[in-house]
Amino acid sequence: MIKKIEINPDWFYHRIWLDNLPSILDKKEILSKRKQNRQVPFPEQWNGNDYISLAKRDLNIIIYNSSYKKIIARSYALILEDIEVVPTIYKKDNYEYWRFLSTILKNKRYSAYLDEYQAKDTIGLDKVVGIKVPEVPFIDIERKLQIDKKEIKKI
């Protein structure tokens, strides 16, 4: 069954790699690097070792300032709702300085993106409302059809 849904502007998106999905499902939560025991002394990501990076879908933000458009749009992502987040403070200059501060400060988060949010330590799978799939073909197993995305409405 195909049904049209409304995209909730309050949903958050967390990029996942399919290789990591079994681990997330086994643990029943998304974990920060520290909670996964894979922290690094000087993290290169703005979320550091203790936060989980999230994006919101805001079509009014241009691609250069949007974590959703640059990172999430062409990736697999978990769609989340009703989670406690820390909004980031957008910084367009001195990236290395602000990124470094973002990795050491608690509850004061910075980002190179206008639509990035961060969650502390863990997010339970009970907050997942769906999985965002990048542009891939749809396969109808019962009818043995591969359906082009442009043709999906005809089915």
PASE-997386 format. One record per residue (C-alpha): residue in one letter; x, y, z. Coordinates in steps of 0.5 Angstrom, whole numbers, plus 500, padded with zeros to 3 digits. Layout:
! PASE-997386
AXYZ...
***
This chain:
! PASE-997386
M500500500I503507498K500513502K501520502I504523509E505530511I513531513N513534520P517540521D519538528W522531526F530531526Y534526522H540522524R545520518I546512519W551508515L547501513D553497516N552501523L544499523P545492526S549495532I544501533L538495533D542491538K543496543K536499542E539506542I543511538L550512542S555518542K562516540R564516548K558511549Q560507544N567507547R570510540Q572517543V578521540P582526543F581531538P574530534E574533527Q566533528W563539531N559534536G565532539N565525543D559526547Y553529543I549526537S549530531L542531528A539536522K532539521R529539514D528547513L527548505N529555506I536554508I541554502I545548501Y552551504N549552511S544546511S547540514Y540537512K541538505K549537505I549531509I542528510A539529503R543523500S544519505Y540514510A537517516L533515522I527520523L526522530E521526534D520528541I527528543E531533548V536537543V541542544P540548539T547549536I550556535Y551558527K558560526K560562519D567564520N573561524Y571554524E577551527Y576555533W569554534R569547532F574546538L570550543S564545541T568539543I570541550L564546552K558542555N551545553K554550549R554547542Y557551535S556549528A557551521Y550549519L544553521D539547522E544542526Y542540533Q545536538A543530543K547528549D550521550T544517547I537517543G532511544L529507538D523509541K524516538V524513531V518514527G521512520I527511516K529516510V532512504P536516499E534516492V534508490P529504486F523501490I522494489D515490489I517483491E510480490R509483483K517482482L517489479Q523495480I519501480D522508478K521513483K518517478E513512476I511510484K505514484K502510478I502504482
***
